C-alpha cells in the first residue's frame, strides 16, 4: 500500500527519462487539483507532530519549530509497505533518497540521501548517521551500516533529519536517520506474516506485544527470510530476533532491549558490461559471501523529575562479528603469458605428482584457464602472484562496542518567552580485531576461483614500482569518542522561533599492527586524534497554521575510519575490504550546510514542501578508482559540494491517495585534483599514445561526483475501491550517474582498449501493489516490482577486464608497447538493478475481533 510523502525529493540529469518542463507542469497540475479538492472539503483540526531533535527521546518540539524539512514515517506504514527491509522502504518512500545496488543483494544496498551515503560496504565514505533507540548503528570499523541487522518488524517510527545536524554526532554530514522501536504499549497483540515471491523468496515474521496493570510491558518479534537472489549464485538468509521488556508509571519508564541476528548474504558485485549484454543475471567472479552475527543489549530510561524537566539516558553493549569470503580475478596476471608451463614448471608439477598438464602448444584457445602455470609457479614460489589469475580472500572483523549517553530537557520560560533547552553528554568506546589473508588460485570456466594452497604477498595487483604489495592484515584497534551537546528552541513571538545547537566531539583511534613492527613503512600502527565543535542555528516563521518558512545553517564532521587511514596511498591501492597498507594520515571531513524553504497545507488535506540546500564538504574523503575493478584508494579532496532543490506534495482526494517528490541534485568537485584514471580513455598515458596502461586524470572544479544522479522523481497513487480493497502504483525515476574512474567526465570508449560509456543511463521503474482485508484478522497482499522488467544500472566503475566478449580469460591480449608495457583492456562495470519480481503474502492479527 502506498502512503503520502511529507518530505522532499530528487530529480535527474540530461538523460532523465522525462522533460523538466513536463515535470514542473505535472506537479503544478497535481498541486492545483489538490487545492480545488481541499477548498471543497470540511475544515479539519490541524495535525500536530512532535519530533525529538536528539537521538534520545525527550521533550520534543513541533514540526513547525524545526528549521529543516524533516521526514517521518510510522511503523504501520513500514509494515503495510511489505518492503523486504528498511533500506528498500526509505528508498521508495522518502524524498531525496536513492540507492546504489553495487553488491546486487537487496540487503546490501548503498542508501544515499542528498548524495551522502550509509553503506554496508567496508571502505565506502559514509556521510549519514543511523540511530536506533538512541544508539548509533554506524560501526566503528569503517562507519558502515549493515541494513540486514536492523529488525524491520520492530520499528515504531522513522525520522530523517536533513543537513549536518551536530546533535546527532559523527558522520552526520548530510543527514541522520533516527529509529524508535515498538513496545508492548504501542504494539499489543500477536501478528503473523508470511510471504512467497520470485527467486524462491520465503519470509516469515511473528510478533507479540502486551502489558499489564503492574506497569510491565513486553514485545518480541522474529524474522526469517531466505531467497536465491535474482543474480546467479547470490542467495541470502536473514534471521533476526528482537525483544523488549519495559516498565512504566506516570513519570518513569525503563526498557531493556535485546537484538540478535545471524545472516548469510551473497552479493557478487559489479559486472563487466560485456557480460550484462549476454546475461543480465551473470556475475563477474564468485563467490562473494558476507556473514554477519550480531548481539546487542540496550537499556533506556526516562524520568520526569518535575513538570517540564525530563532526564533521558541509555547504555548499550554490542558484539558484532563479520566474515567475508571473496573470489576475485588477479589483475596482476593480465599482462602475463600464463598458459604454457616452462621446463621448470613441468618438473615441479611432475615432482608434486601432477599429470595431464600440457607440454607444448598451450594457449588461450586450448587452455583457457591457466591453472597449470599457476600451480607450478606456486610450487616454486616463483612470482605466483603474476601467474595465478584468481585470488581467494578471507577477511574477518570483530567489534565490541559499548557506551552511555544522557540528557536533561527543560521546558519553561526564558525572559518571558516559551523555551525548550536540552543538554547532554555521550561516551562510546570500541575494540576491534581485523584480519585478512589472500590465497592464490585459478579461475574456473564458471568464473569461480579454486585455491592452490599458496599464501603469499604481492598478489593483489602484482608488483608496483618493483615492490610487492603486502596483502596479509592483522590489526587490533581501539577507538573512543566523547561528546557534549546542547540545544535551545526559543519562541521569540507567536510566529517566530529561534533554534541554536552545538556539539563537541573528541575521537581517538589507536591501531596496533600485529604483523609489522612500529617503524616499518608497512605498519598500520598509529595514534590519531580528532576533535571539533560543530554549531547550528536556524529560524522558523509561522504566519498561519497552514504555512511555515524556515532558514538554517549547521556544521557536522566525521573522523577518518581505520579502514580509510589504512588505504590512502595511490601507490598501494586496496581492494576493500581486502587490503590495507601503512599510509599517510587523512584529515577529518567538515560539512557546512545551508537550508531555506517553506512547507504548508491546504485544509490539512494537501501537504506540500519546497526548499533549497547547499552542503559544502571540506577535506572530503572520496574513494578514487584504480586501474583495476574494485581497487582504489582514499584521498582528501579540497572541497566538494552538494546542492539542490526539493519539491513535494501529497493529498487525500476522496478514495485517491496521491504523492509526488522531486529533487534536483548538483554534486560537484569544487577544487582541482589529480587522481588515478587508468580505466579512463583520457588519462595521461593514453594522451601519450600508450592506450590501456596506467595513467592519471585531472579533475576540474565543476566536474560531477560519481554515482550521484542530478534528478530523482517519485510518484505514487493508490485508489481504495472498497473499505477492504486498495490498489496502488508507484514510479521511481532518476537520471544517469558518472562511473567511478570517470571523475573528469571525459571518458570516451574506442571499442578496443576502452569499452563501455563510463556512465549509466537514466531510468524509470514502475511498481504495483494490492491489499485486500478479507476479515478484520486476515489481510492478503500482492506486489509486482519493476512491472515493465526494465534493465537499468544504479552505479558504475571503470576498470581493467580479464575477459573477452565470449567470457574467455585473456592475458596479453595486445602486443607489447615500445615502453615495454602490455596494454590491458579497460571496461565499464555496472551495478544492474533488479528485474521484475512478484510477491504474495498474508498477515494475520490474532487479537482482532472476528466479523459476525
PyMOL commands that set and color helices and strands:
alter all, ss='L'
color gray80, all
select helices_A, chain A and resi 20-40+63-65+75-81+86-93+147-149+152-154+166-168+273-278+331-333+343-351+371-380+384-387+562-565+684-687
alter helices_A, ss='H'
color red, helices_A
select strands_A, chain A and resi 50-51+61-62+71-74+97-100+110-113+116-118+128-132+135-136+155-162+175-181+189-197+201-211+216-227+236-248+252-266+271-272+288-306+309-329+390-414+417-443+449-455+463-464+467-468+473-491+496-513+526-544+547-558+589-602+606-625+632-653+656-669+673-676+696-699+711-720+725-734+763-773+778-785+793-800+826-832+837-845
alter strands_A, ss='S'
color yellow, strands_A
deselect
rebuild
show_as cartoon
